[in-house]
Amino acid sequence: MRAYVDKDTCIGCGACVGICPEVFNTKDDGKLKVIEEDLPSELQDSARDAADYCPVVVINIEE
């Protein structure tokens, strides 16, 4: 399972970082970066939660 982000659309709200800081963080410009693209099984649920709560729907989790 992998996490992808549309960095051009990200508004940098930080909701994903608050939900799953093991996978997501922000860059110096405030935009989202994925720390852990290949998601270990113990982080998959929280990464999905972060994607679900993204207000601009820029996070994609693929199997």
mmCIF file as Biopython writes it, N, C-alpha, C and O atoms, coordinates in Angstrom:
data_model
#
loop_
_atom_site.group_PDB
_atom_site.id
_atom_site.type_symbol
_atom_site.label_atom_id
_atom_site.label_alt_id
_atom_site.label_comp_id
_atom_site.label_asym_id
_atom_site.label_entity_id
_atom_site.label_seq_id
_atom_site.pdbx_PDB_ins_code
_atom_site.Cartn_x
_atom_site.Cartn_y
_atom_site.Cartn_z
_atom_site.occupancy
_atom_site.B_iso_or_equiv
_atom_site.auth_seq_id
_atom_site.auth_asym_id
_atom_site.pdbx_PDB_model_num
ATOM 1   N N  . MET A ? 1  ? 0.848   -1.169 0.000  1.0 0.0 1  A 1 
ATOM 2   C CA . MET A ? 1  ? 0.000   0.000  0.000  1.0 0.0 1  A 1 
ATOM 3   C C  . MET A ? 1  ? 0.895   1.235  0.000  1.0 0.0 1  A 1 
ATOM 4   O O  . MET A ? 1  ? 1.907   1.284  0.699  1.0 0.0 1  A 1 
ATOM 5   N N  . ARG A ? 2  ? 0.504   2.240  -0.802 1.0 0.0 2  A 1 
ATOM 6   C CA . ARG A ? 2  ? 1.316   3.461  -0.927 1.0 0.0 2  A 1 
ATOM 7   C C  . ARG A ? 2  ? 0.446   4.705  -0.742 1.0 0.0 2  A 1 
ATOM 8   O O  . ARG A ? 2  ? -0.755  4.697  -1.012 1.0 0.0 2  A 1 
ATOM 9   N N  . ALA A ? 3  ? 1.090   5.766  -0.276 1.0 0.0 3  A 1 
ATOM 10  C CA . ALA A ? 3  ? 0.428   7.058  -0.109 1.0 0.0 3  A 1 
ATOM 11  C C  . ALA A ? 3  ? 0.980   8.032  -1.143 1.0 0.0 3  A 1 
ATOM 12  O O  . ALA A ? 3  ? 2.192   8.129  -1.335 1.0 0.0 3  A 1 
ATOM 13  N N  . TYR A ? 4  ? 0.084   8.745  -1.801 1.0 0.0 4  A 1 
ATOM 14  C CA . TYR A ? 4  ? 0.453   9.765  -2.779 1.0 0.0 4  A 1 
ATOM 15  C C  . TYR A ? 4  ? -0.261  11.063 -2.435 1.0 0.0 4  A 1 
ATOM 16  O O  . TYR A ? 4  ? -1.353  11.051 -1.867 1.0 0.0 4  A 1 
ATOM 17  N N  . VAL A ? 5  ? 0.370   12.193 -2.786 1.0 0.0 5  A 1 
ATOM 18  C CA . VAL A ? 5  ? -0.197  13.499 -2.485 1.0 0.0 5  A 1 
ATOM 19  C C  . VAL A ? 5  ? -0.138  14.389 -3.729 1.0 0.0 5  A 1 
ATOM 20  O O  . VAL A ? 5  ? 0.871   14.412 -4.435 1.0 0.0 5  A 1 
ATOM 21  N N  . ASP A ? 6  ? -1.217  15.114 -3.991 1.0 0.0 6  A 1 
ATOM 22  C CA . ASP A ? 6  ? -1.214  16.137 -5.036 1.0 0.0 6  A 1 
ATOM 23  C C  . ASP A ? 6  ? -0.706  17.418 -4.382 1.0 0.0 6  A 1 
ATOM 24  O O  . ASP A ? 6  ? -1.480  18.175 -3.798 1.0 0.0 6  A 1 
ATOM 25  N N  . LYS A ? 7  ? 0.587   17.651 -4.482 1.0 0.0 7  A 1 
ATOM 26  C CA . LYS A ? 7  ? 1.226   18.773 -3.791 1.0 0.0 7  A 1 
ATOM 27  C C  . LYS A ? 7  ? 0.789   20.129 -4.335 1.0 0.0 7  A 1 
ATOM 28  O O  . LYS A ? 7  ? 0.848   21.130 -3.621 1.0 0.0 7  A 1 
ATOM 29  N N  . ASP A ? 8  ? 0.353   20.170 -5.587 1.0 0.0 8  A 1 
ATOM 30  C CA . ASP A ? 8  ? -0.080  21.438 -6.168 1.0 0.0 8  A 1 
ATOM 31  C C  . ASP A ? 8  ? -1.418  21.905 -5.600 1.0 0.0 8  A 1 
ATOM 32  O O  . ASP A ? 8  ? -1.696  23.104 -5.582 1.0 0.0 8  A 1 
ATOM 33  N N  . THR A ? 9  ? -2.238  20.981 -5.141 1.0 0.0 9  A 1 
ATOM 34  C CA . THR A ? 9  ? -3.557  21.312 -4.624 1.0 0.0 9  A 1 
ATOM 35  C C  . THR A ? 9  ? -3.577  21.436 -3.097 1.0 0.0 9  A 1 
ATOM 36  O O  . THR A ? 9  ? -4.507  22.019 -2.540 1.0 0.0 9  A 1 
ATOM 37  N N  . CYS A ? 10 ? -2.580  20.904 -2.428 1.0 0.0 10 A 1 
ATOM 38  C CA . CYS A ? 10 ? -2.509  20.935 -0.965 1.0 0.0 10 A 1 
ATOM 39  C C  . CYS A ? 10 ? -2.574  22.377 -0.456 1.0 0.0 10 A 1 
ATOM 40  O O  . CYS A ? 10 ? -1.914  23.267 -0.992 1.0 0.0 10 A 1 
ATOM 41  N N  . ILE A ? 11 ? -3.386  22.592 0.592  1.0 0.0 11 A 1 
ATOM 42  C CA . ILE A ? 11 ? -3.494  23.929 1.197  1.0 0.0 11 A 1 
ATOM 43  C C  . ILE A ? 11 ? -2.690  24.037 2.487  1.0 0.0 11 A 1 
ATOM 44  O O  . ILE A ? 11 ? -2.644  25.101 3.104  1.0 0.0 11 A 1 
ATOM 45  N N  . GLY A ? 12 ? -2.064  22.954 2.890  1.0 0.0 12 A 1 
ATOM 46  C CA . GLY A ? 12 ? -1.193  22.979 4.069  1.0 0.0 12 A 1 
ATOM 47  C C  . GLY A ? 12 ? -1.915  23.146 5.386  1.0 0.0 12 A 1 
ATOM 48  O O  . GLY A ? 12 ? -1.380  23.766 6.304  1.0 0.0 12 A 1 
ATOM 49  N N  . CYS A ? 13 ? -3.129  22.603 5.504  1.0 0.0 13 A 1 
ATOM 50  C CA . CYS A ? 13 ? -3.902  22.769 6.741  1.0 0.0 13 A 1 
ATOM 51  C C  . CYS A ? 13 ? -3.330  21.960 7.904  1.0 0.0 13 A 1 
ATOM 52  O O  . CYS A ? 13 ? -3.516  22.331 9.062  1.0 0.0 13 A 1 
ATOM 53  N N  . GLY A ? 14 ? -2.633  20.856 7.606  1.0 0.0 14 A 1 
ATOM 54  C CA . GLY A ? 14 ? -1.996  20.054 8.641  1.0 0.0 14 A 1 
ATOM 55  C C  . GLY A ? 14 ? -2.871  19.002 9.286  1.0 0.0 14 A 1 
ATOM 56  O O  . GLY A ? 14 ? -2.432  18.338 10.225 1.0 0.0 14 A 1 
ATOM 57  N N  . ALA A ? 15 ? -4.096  18.828 8.815  1.0 0.0 15 A 1 
ATOM 58  C CA . ALA A ? 15 ? -4.976  17.811 9.403  1.0 0.0 15 A 1 
ATOM 59  C C  . ALA A ? 15 ? -4.348  16.423 9.302  1.0 0.0 15 A 1 
ATOM 60  O O  . ALA A ? 15 ? -4.421  15.638 10.247 1.0 0.0 15 A 1 
ATOM 61  N N  . CYS A ? 16 ? -3.742  16.123 8.181  1.0 0.0 16 A 1 
ATOM 62  C CA . CYS A ? 16 ? -3.146  14.801 7.976  1.0 0.0 16 A 1 
ATOM 63  C C  . CYS A ? 16 ? -1.977  14.567 8.932  1.0 0.0 16 A 1 
ATOM 64  O O  . CYS A ? 16 ? -1.790  13.461 9.440  1.0 0.0 16 A 1 
ATOM 65  N N  . VAL A ? 17 ? -1.206  15.606 9.165  1.0 0.0 17 A 1 
ATOM 66  C CA . VAL A ? 17 ? -0.066  15.487 10.086 1.0 0.0 17 A 1 
ATOM 67  C C  . VAL A ? 17 ? -0.569  15.226 11.496 1.0 0.0 17 A 1 
ATOM 68  O O  . VAL A ? 17 ? 0.025   14.438 12.232 1.0 0.0 17 A 1 
ATOM 69  N N  . GLY A ? 18 ? -1.651  15.876 11.876 1.0 0.0 18 A 1 
ATOM 70  C CA . GLY A ? 18 ? -2.233  15.663 13.195 1.0 0.0 18 A 1 
ATOM 71  C C  . GLY A ? 18 ? -2.773  14.253 13.376 1.0 0.0 18 A 1 
ATOM 72  O O  . GLY A ? 18 ? -2.741  13.708 14.480 1.0 0.0 18 A 1 
ATOM 73  N N  . ILE A ? 19 ? -3.268  13.664 12.298 1.0 0.0 19 A 1 
ATOM 74  C CA . ILE A ? 19 ? -3.847  12.319 12.358 1.0 0.0 19 A 1 
ATOM 75  C C  . ILE A ? 19 ? -2.783  11.234 12.219 1.0 0.0 19 A 1 
ATOM 76  O O  . ILE A ? 19 ? -2.841  10.216 12.909 1.0 0.0 19 A 1 
ATOM 77  N N  . CYS A ? 20 ? -1.817  11.447 11.333 1.0 0.0 20 A 1 
ATOM 78  C CA . CYS A ? 20 ? -0.839  10.398 11.033 1.0 0.0 20 A 1 
ATOM 79  C C  . CYS A ? 20 ? 0.548   10.997 10.810 1.0 0.0 20 A 1 
ATOM 80  O O  . CYS A ? 20 ? 1.039   11.011 9.681  1.0 0.0 20 A 1 
ATOM 81  N N  . PRO A ? 21 ? 1.185   11.490 11.871 1.0 0.0 21 A 1 
ATOM 82  C CA . PRO A ? 21 ? 2.497   12.132 11.715 1.0 0.0 21 A 1 
ATOM 83  C C  . PRO A ? 21 ? 3.617   11.162 11.334 1.0 0.0 21 A 1 
ATOM 84  O O  . PRO A ? 21 ? 4.694   11.595 10.924 1.0 0.0 21 A 1 
ATOM 85  N N  . GLU A ? 22 ? 3.376   9.869  11.464 1.0 0.0 22 A 1 
ATOM 86  C CA . GLU A ? 22 ? 4.381   8.883  11.066 1.0 0.0 22 A 1 
ATOM 87  C C  . GLU A ? 22 ? 4.510   8.808  9.541  1.0 0.0 22 A 1 
ATOM 88  O O  . GLU A ? 22 ? 5.539   8.374  9.023  1.0 0.0 22 A 1 
ATOM 89  N N  . VAL A ? 23 ? 3.465   9.233  8.828  1.0 0.0 23 A 1 
ATOM 90  C CA . VAL A ? 23 ? 3.446   9.148  7.371  1.0 0.0 23 A 1 
ATOM 91  C C  . VAL A ? 23 ? 3.536   10.525 6.715  1.0 0.0 23 A 1 
ATOM 92  O O  . VAL A ? 23 ? 4.172   10.672 5.671  1.0 0.0 23 A 1 
ATOM 93  N N  . PHE A ? 24 ? 2.902   11.539 7.322  1.0 0.0 24 A 1 
ATOM 94  C CA . PHE A ? 24 ? 2.806   12.854 6.701  1.0 0.0 24 A 1 
ATOM 95  C C  . PHE A ? 24 ? 3.500   13.926 7.535  1.0 0.0 24 A 1 
ATOM 96  O O  . PHE A ? 24 ? 3.516   13.873 8.765  1.0 0.0 24 A 1 
ATOM 97  N N  . ASN A ? 25 ? 4.068   14.895 6.833  1.0 0.0 25 A 1 
ATOM 98  C CA . ASN A ? 25 ? 4.704   16.045 7.468  1.0 0.0 25 A 1 
ATOM 99  C C  . ASN A ? 25 ? 4.575   17.217 6.504  1.0 0.0 25 A 1 
ATOM 100 O O  . ASN A ? 25 ? 4.112   17.040 5.377  1.0 0.0 25 A 1 
ATOM 101 N N  . THR A ? 26 ? 4.972   18.394 6.924  1.0 0.0 26 A 1 
ATOM 102 C CA . THR A ? 26 ? 4.933   19.542 6.029  1.0 0.0 26 A 1 
ATOM 103 C C  . THR A ? 26 ? 6.343   19.996 5.690  1.0 0.0 26 A 1 
ATOM 104 O O  . THR A ? 26 ? 7.268   19.880 6.494  1.0 0.0 26 A 1 
ATOM 105 N N  . LYS A ? 27 ? 6.479   20.512 4.482  1.0 0.0 27 A 1 
ATOM 106 C CA . LYS A ? 27 ? 7.759   21.050 4.024  1.0 0.0 27 A 1 
ATOM 107 C C  . LYS A ? 27 ? 7.869   22.494 4.500  1.0 0.0 27 A 1 
ATOM 108 O O  . LYS A ? 27 ? 6.942   23.023 5.112  1.0 0.0 27 A 1 
ATOM 109 N N  . ASP A ? 28 ? 8.996   23.127 4.220  1.0 0.0 28 A 1 
ATOM 110 C CA . ASP A ? 28 ? 9.217   24.516 4.617  1.0 0.0 28 A 1 
ATOM 111 C C  . ASP A ? 28 ? 8.181   25.464 4.016  1.0 0.0 28 A 1 
ATOM 112 O O  . ASP A ? 28 ? 7.856   26.488 4.617  1.0 0.0 28 A 1 
ATOM 113 N N  . ASP A ? 29 ? 7.662   25.128 2.835  1.0 0.0 29 A 1 
ATOM 114 C CA . ASP A ? 29 ? 6.666   25.985 2.197  1.0 0.0 29 A 1 
ATOM 115 C C  . ASP A ? 29 ? 5.250   25.743 2.714  1.0 0.0 29 A 1 
ATOM 116 O O  . ASP A ? 29 ? 4.294   26.346 2.225  1.0 0.0 29 A 1 
ATOM 117 N N  . GLY A ? 30 ? 5.116   24.847 3.715  1.0 0.0 30 A 1 
ATOM 118 C CA . GLY A ? 30 ? 3.812   24.563 4.308  1.0 0.0 30 A 1 
ATOM 119 C C  . GLY A ? 30 ? 3.026   23.480 3.599  1.0 0.0 30 A 1 
ATOM 120 O O  . GLY A ? 30 ? 1.965   23.081 4.077  1.0 0.0 30 A 1 
ATOM 121 N N  . LYS A ? 31 ? 3.513   23.001 2.484  1.0 0.0 31 A 1 
ATOM 122 C CA . LYS A ? 31 ? 2.824   21.950 1.740  1.0 0.0 31 A 1 
ATOM 123 C C  . LYS A ? 31 ? 3.167   20.580 2.310  1.0 0.0 31 A 1 
ATOM 124 O O  . LYS A ? 31 ? 4.186   20.395 2.974  1.0 0.0 31 A 1 
ATOM 125 N N  . LEU A ? 32 ? 2.301   19.650 2.035  1.0 0.0 32 A 1 
ATOM 126 C CA . LEU A ? 32 ? 2.420   18.293 2.561  1.0 0.0 32 A 1 
ATOM 127 C C  . LEU A ? 32 ? 3.543   17.519 1.879  1.0 0.0 32 A 1 
ATOM 128 O O  . LEU A ? 32 ? 3.780   17.662 0.679  1.0 0.0 32 A 1 
ATOM 129 N N  . LYS A ? 33 ? 4.223   16.703 2.663  1.0 0.0 33 A 1 
ATOM 130 C CA . LYS A ? 33 ? 5.147   15.723 2.095  1.0 0.0 33 A 1 
ATOM 131 C C  . LYS A ? 33 ? 4.855   14.380 2.752  1.0 0.0 33 A 1 
ATOM 132 O O  . LYS A ? 33 ? 4.434   14.304 3.907  1.0 0.0 33 A 1 
ATOM 133 N N  . VAL A ? 34 ? 5.088   13.343 1.994  1.0 0.0 34 A 1 
ATOM 134 C CA . VAL A ? 34 ? 4.889   11.980 2.480  1.0 0.0 34 A 1 
ATOM 135 C C  . VAL A ? 34 ? 6.241   11.475 2.970  1.0 0.0 34 A 1 
ATOM 136 O O  . VAL A ? 34 ? 7.201   11.397 2.203  1.0 0.0 34 A 1 
ATOM 137 N N  . ILE A ? 35 ? 6.305   11.137 4.245  1.0 0.0 35 A 1 
ATOM 138 C CA . ILE A ? 35 ? 7.537   10.621 4.843  1.0 0.0 35 A 1 
ATOM 139 C C  . ILE A ? 35 ? 7.702   9.147  4.501  1.0 0.0 35 A 1 
ATOM 140 O O  . ILE A ? 35 ? 8.801   8.689  4.187  1.0 0.0 35 A 1 
ATOM 141 N N  . GLU A ? 36 ? 6.619   8.425  4.565  1.0 0.0 36 A 1 
ATOM 142 C CA . GLU A ? 36 ? 6.625   6.963  4.425  1.0 0.0 36 A 1 
ATOM 143 C C  . GLU A ? 36 ? 5.673   6.611  3.287  1.0 0.0 36 A 1 
ATOM 144 O O  . GLU A ? 36 ? 4.483   6.409  3.528  1.0 0.0 36 A 1 
ATOM 145 N N  . GLU A ? 37 ? 6.176   6.533  2.037  1.0 0.0 37 A 1 
ATOM 146 C CA . GLU A ? 37 ? 5.313   6.225  0.904  1.0 0.0 37 A 1 
ATOM 147 C C  . GLU A ? 37 ? 4.802   4.792  0.943  1.0 0.0 37 A 1 
ATOM 148 O O  . GLU A ? 37 ? 3.615   4.547  0.725  1.0 0.0 37 A 1 
ATOM 149 N N  . ASP A ? 38 ? 5.688   3.850  1.218  1.0 0.0 38 A 1 
ATOM 150 C CA . ASP A ? 38 ? 5.277   2.450  1.344  1.0 0.0 38 A 1 
ATOM 151 C C  . ASP A ? 38 ? 4.788   2.239  2.766  1.0 0.0 38 A 1 
ATOM 152 O O  . ASP A ? 38 ? 5.576   2.217  3.711  1.0 0.0 38 A 1 
ATOM 153 N N  . LEU A ? 39 ? 3.479   2.083  2.905  1.0 0.0 39 A 1 
ATOM 154 C CA . LEU A ? 39 ? 2.866   2.059  4.232  1.0 0.0 39 A 1 
ATOM 155 C C  . LEU A ? 39 ? 2.940   0.683  4.886  1.0 0.0 39 A 1 
ATOM 156 O O  . LEU A ? 39 ? 2.422   -0.292 4.341  1.0 0.0 39 A 1 
ATOM 157 N N  . PRO A ? 40 ? 3.582   0.600  6.051  1.0 0.0 40 A 1 
ATOM 158 C CA . PRO A ? 40 ? 3.537   -0.657 6.802  1.0 0.0 40 A 1 
ATOM 159 C C  . PRO A ? 40 ? 2.108   -0.890 7.309  1.0 0.0 40 A 1 
ATOM 160 O O  . PRO A ? 40 ? 1.336   0.056  7.463  1.0 0.0 40 A 1 
ATOM 161 N N  . SER A ? 41 ? 1.775   -2.122 7.558  1.0 0.0 41 A 1 
ATOM 162 C CA . SER A ? 41 ? 0.399   -2.472 7.918  1.0 0.0 41 A 1 
ATOM 163 C C  . SER A ? 41 ? -0.107  -1.712 9.141  1.0 0.0 41 A 1 
ATOM 164 O O  . SER A ? 41 ? -1.293  -1.387 9.210  1.0 0.0 41 A 1 
ATOM 165 N N  . GLU A ? 42 ? 0.756   -1.424 10.098 1.0 0.0 42 A 1 
ATOM 166 C CA . GLU A ? 42 ? 0.307   -0.747 11.314 1.0 0.0 42 A 1 
ATOM 167 C C  . GLU A ? 42 ? -0.031  0.740  11.087 1.0 0.0 42 A 1 
ATOM 168 O O  . GLU A ? 42 ? -0.634  1.367  11.958 1.0 0.0 42 A 1 
ATOM 169 N N  . LEU A ? 43 ? 0.343   1.303  9.947  1.0 0.0 43 A 1 
ATOM 170 C CA . LEU A ? 43 ? 0.039   2.711  9.660  1.0 0.0 43 A 1 
ATOM 171 C C  . LEU A ? 43 ? -1.055  2.890  8.612  1.0 0.0 43 A 1 
ATOM 172 O O  . LEU A ? 43 ? -1.470  4.018  8.346  1.0 0.0 43 A 1 
ATOM 173 N N  . GLN A ? 44 ? -1.521  1.820  8.024  1.0 0.0 44 A 1 
ATOM 174 C CA . GLN A ? 44 ? -2.485  1.921  6.925  1.0 0.0 44 A 1 
ATOM 175 C C  . GLN A ? 44 ? -3.812  2.539  7.352  1.0 0.0 44 A 1 
ATOM 176 O O  . GLN A ? 44 ? -4.353  3.381  6.635  1.0 0.0 44 A 1 
ATOM 177 N N  . ASP A ? 45 ? -4.341  2.145  8.487  1.0 0.0 45 A 1 
ATOM 178 C CA . ASP A ? 45 ? -5.623  2.699  8.931  1.0 0.0 45 A 1 
ATOM 179 C C  . ASP A ? 45 ? -5.530  4.190  9.222  1.0 0.0 45 A 1 
ATOM 180 O O  . ASP A ? 45 ? -6.418  4.951  8.835  1.0 0.0 45 A 1 
ATOM 181 N N  . SER A ? 46 ? -4.471  4.618  9.897  1.0 0.0 46 A 1 
ATOM 182 C CA . SER A ? 46 ? -4.359  6.040  10.213 1.0 0.0 46 A 1 
ATOM 183 C C  . SER A ? 46 ? -4.058  6.860  8.954  1.0 0.0 46 A 1 
ATOM 184 O O  . SER A ? 46 ? -4.481  8.013  8.867  1.0 0.0 46 A 1 
ATOM 185 N N  . ALA A ? 47 ? -3.346  6.301  7.988  1.0 0.0 47 A 1 
ATOM 186 C CA . ALA A ? 47 ? -3.113  7.005  6.718  1.0 0.0 47 A 1 
ATOM 187 C C  . ALA A ? 47 ? -4.426  7.163  5.956  1.0 0.0 47 A 1 
ATOM 188 O O  . ALA A ? 47 ? -4.675  8.208  5.355  1.0 0.0 47 A 1 
ATOM 189 N N  . ARG A ? 48 ? -5.260  6.137  5.979  1.0 0.0 48 A 1 
ATOM 190 C CA . ARG A ? 48 ? -6.590  6.245  5.353  1.0 0.0 48 A 1 
ATOM 191 C C  . ARG A ? 48 ? -7.436  7.300  6.057  1.0 0.0 48 A 1 
ATOM 192 O O  . ARG A ? 48 ? -8.132  8.076  5.403  1.0 0.0 48 A 1 
ATOM 193 N N  . ASP A ? 49 ? -7.380  7.331  7.374  1.0 0.0 49 A 1 
ATOM 194 C CA . ASP A ? 49 ? -8.115  8.359  8.126  1.0 0.0 49 A 1 
ATOM 195 C C  . ASP A ? 49 ? -7.655  9.757  7.722  1.0 0.0 49 A 1 
ATOM 196 O O  . ASP A ? 49 ? -8.479  10.651 7.532  1.0 0.0 49 A 1 
ATOM 197 N N  . ALA A ? 50 ? -6.354  9.948  7.589  1.0 0.0 50 A 1 
ATOM 198 C CA . ALA A ? 50 ? -5.815  11.242 7.173  1.0 0.0 50 A 1 
ATOM 199 C C  . ALA A ? 50 ? -6.342  11.614 5.790  1.0 0.0 50 A 1 
ATOM 200 O O  . ALA A ? 50 ? -6.714  12.764 5.558  1.0 0.0 50 A 1 
ATOM 201 N N  . ALA A ? 51 ? -6.376  10.659 4.880  1.0 0.0 51 A 1 
ATOM 202 C CA . ALA A ? 51 ? -6.896  10.915 3.539  1.0 0.0 51 A 1 
ATOM 203 C C  . ALA A ? 51 ? -8.377  11.277 3.598  1.0 0.0 51 A 1 
ATOM 204 O O  . ALA A ? 51 ? -8.824  12.178 2.889  1.0 0.0 51 A 1 
ATOM 205 N N  . ASP A ? 52 ? -9.136  10.580 4.436  1.0 0.0 52 A 1 
ATOM 206 C CA . ASP A ? 52 ? -10.574 10.849 4.563  1.0 0.0 52 A 1 
ATOM 207 C C  . ASP A ? 52 ? -10.861 12.233 5.129  1.0 0.0 52 A 1 
ATOM 208 O O  . ASP A ? 52 ? -11.858 12.853 4.759  1.0 0.0 52 A 1 
ATOM 209 N N  . TYR A ? 53 ? -10.011 12.726 6.015  1.0 0.0 53 A 1 
ATOM 210 C CA . TYR A ? 53 ? -10.235 14.014 6.667  1.0 0.0 53 A 1 
ATOM 211 C C  . TYR A ? 53 ? -9.617  15.195 5.921  1.0 0.0 53 A 1 
ATOM 212 O O  . TYR A ? 53 ? -9.800  16.340 6.334  1.0 0.0 53 A 1 
ATOM 213 N N  . CYS A ? 54 ? -8.893  14.943 4.837  1.0 0.0 54 A 1 
ATOM 214 C CA . CYS A ? 54 ? -8.285  16.030 4.070  1.0 0.0 54 A 1 
ATOM 215 C C  . CYS A ? 54 ? -9.390  16.893 3.459  1.0 0.0 54 A 1 
ATOM 216 O O  . CYS A ? 54 ? -10.208 16.385 2.692  1.0 0.0 54 A 1 
ATOM 217 N N  . PRO A ? 55 ? -9.431  18.197 3.785  1.0 0.0 55 A 1 
ATOM 218 C CA . PRO A ? 55 ? -10.523 19.044 3.296  1.0 0.0 55 A 1 
ATOM 219 C C  . PRO A ? 55 ? -10.476 19.306 1.792  1.0 0.0 55 A 1 
ATOM 220 O O  . PRO A ? 55 ? -11.489 19.696 1.211  1.0 0.0 55 A 1 
ATOM 221 N N  . VAL A ? 56 ? -9.342  19.104 1.157  1.0 0.0 56 A 1 
ATOM 222 C CA . VAL A ? 56 ? -9.243  19.328 -0.288 1.0 0.0 56 A 1 
ATOM 223 C C  . VAL A ? 56 ? -8.948  18.038 -1.060 1.0 0.0 56 A 1 
ATOM 224 O O  . VAL A ? 56 ? -8.677  18.079 -2.260 1.0 0.0 56 A 1 
ATOM 225 N N  . VAL A ? 57 ? -8.999  16.912 -0.380 1.0 0.0 57 A 1 
ATOM 226 C CA . VAL A ? 57 ? -8.900  15.576 -0.972 1.0 0.0 57 A 1 
ATOM 227 C C  . VAL A ? 57 ? -7.655  15.441 -1.871 1.0 0.0 57 A 1 
ATOM 228 O O  . VAL A ? 57 ? -7.767  15.126 -3.056 1.0 0.0 57 A 1 
ATOM 229 N N  . VAL A ? 58 ? -6.478  15.681 -1.290 1.0 0.0 58 A 1 
ATOM 230 C CA . VAL A ? 58 ? -5.236  15.581 -2.062 1.0 0.0 58 A 1 
ATOM 231 C C  . VAL A ? 58 ? -4.425  14.324 -1.745 1.0 0.0 58 A 1 
ATOM 232 O O  . VAL A ? 58 ? -3.387  14.090 -2.363 1.0 0.0 58 A 1 
ATOM 233 N N  . ILE A ? 59 ? -4.882  13.522 -0.798 1.0 0.0 59 A 1 
ATOM 234 C CA . ILE A ? 59 ? -4.163  12.311 -0.412 1.0 0.0 59 A 1 
ATOM 235 C C  . ILE A ? 59 ? -4.845  11.095 -1.021 1.0 0.0 59 A 1 
ATOM 236 O O  . ILE A ? 59 ? -6.053  10.909 -0.876 1.0 0.0 59 A 1 
ATOM 237 N N  . ASN A ? 60 ? -4.068  10.279 -1.695 1.0 0.0 60 A 1 
ATOM 238 C CA . ASN A ? 60 ? -4.568  9.030  -2.260 1.0 0.0 60 A 1 
ATOM 239 C C  . ASN A ? 60 ? -3.795  7.875  -1.654 1.0 0.0 60 A 1 
ATOM 240 O O  . ASN A ? 60 ? -2.567  7.902  -1.580 1.0 0.0 60 A 1 
ATOM 241 N N  . ILE A ? 61 ? -4.525  6.869  -1.224 1.0 0.0 61 A 1 
ATOM 242 C CA . ILE A ? 61 ? -3.931  5.651  -0.694 1.0 0.0 61 A 1 
ATOM 243 C C  . ILE A ? 61 ? -4.267  4.542  -1.688 1.0 0.0 61 A 1 
ATOM 244 O O  . ILE A ? 61 ? -5.436  4.259  -1.952 1.0 0.0 61 A 1 
ATOM 245 N N  . GLU A ? 62 ? -3.225  3.920  -2.233 1.0 0.0 62 A 1 
ATOM 246 C CA . GLU A ? 62 ? -3.437  2.870  -3.233 1.0 0.0 62 A 1 
ATOM 247 C C  . GLU A ? 62 ? -2.921  1.536  -2.723 1.0 0.0 62 A 1 
ATOM 248 O O  . GLU A ? 62 ? -1.888  1.457  -2.058 1.0 0.0 62 A 1 
ATOM 249 N N  . GLU A ? 63 ? -3.655  0.509  -3.046 1.0 0.0 63 A 1 
ATOM 250 C CA . GLU A ? 63 ? -3.279  -0.864 -2.672 1.0 0.0 63 A 1 
ATOM 251 C C  . GLU A ? 63 ? -2.157  -1.351 -3.550 1.0 0.0 63 A 1 
ATOM 252 O O  . GLU A ? 63 ? -1.698  -2.482 -3.395 1.0 0.0 63 A 1 
#
